[in-house]
């Protein structure tokens, strides 16, 4: 397991340590075309709803913020209604002690479980 350096903490997302279970898109046979950043994608247009813009301001809980936004959008895909999901509820369970920050993978595992 990769050691997380103290200077990485307290600055929002912390790079995930390497995990041999990680699967890269280009490694999957028959993988879809990679995302076209020039073309983009409009989830609001696809769902027919307006998603409020959130400003996390000086909060360093970007991992919790990102996962909460994603879960709210996924819920809207199913129900047609956008309801906020608490970023604090997510981040409070995955932040790295003692100085904060979080791994993206930990947020995904929390929500999966």
NORCORZI-V635082 format. One record per backbone hydrogen bond with DSSP energy under -0.5 kcal/mol. NH is the residue of the N-H (numbers start at 1). CO is the residue of the C=O. E is the energy in kcal/mol with one decimal. If there is no record, write none. Layout:
BEGIN
[[NH:CO:E] [NH:CO:E]]
END
This chain:
BEGIN
[[5:3:-0.5] [8:5:-1.9] [9:6:-1.4] [10:100:-0.7] [11:8:-0.7] [14:102:-2.5] [22:19:-2.4] [27:24:-2.1] [28:24:-0.5] [28:25:-1.4] [29:27:-0.5] [31:28:-1.6] [37:35:-0.9] [40:36:-2.8] [43:41:-0.7] [46:42:-2.0] [47:43:-2.6] [48:44:-2.1] [49:44:-1.2] [51:49:-0.5] [52:50:-0.5] [56:54:-0.6] [59:56:-2.5] [65:61:-2.6] [66:62:-2.8] [67:63:-2.4] [68:64:-2.2] [69:65:-2.2] [70:66:-2.4] [71:67:-2.6] [72:68:-2.0] [73:69:-2.2] [74:70:-2.8] [75:71:-2.3] [76:72:-1.9] [77:73:-2.1] [78:74:-1.3] [79:75:-3.2] [80:76:-2.2] [83:81:-0.8] [90:86:-1.2] [91:87:-3.1] [92:88:-2.6] [93:90:-1.4] [94:90:-0.6] [94:91:-1.2] [95:91:-1.7] [96:101:-2.8] [97:95:-0.6] [100:96:-2.6] [102:12:-1.0] [104:14:-0.5] [107:103:-1.4] [108:104:-2.0] [109:105:-2.7] [110:106:-2.3] [111:107:-2.1] [112:108:-2.2] [113:109:-2.4]]
END
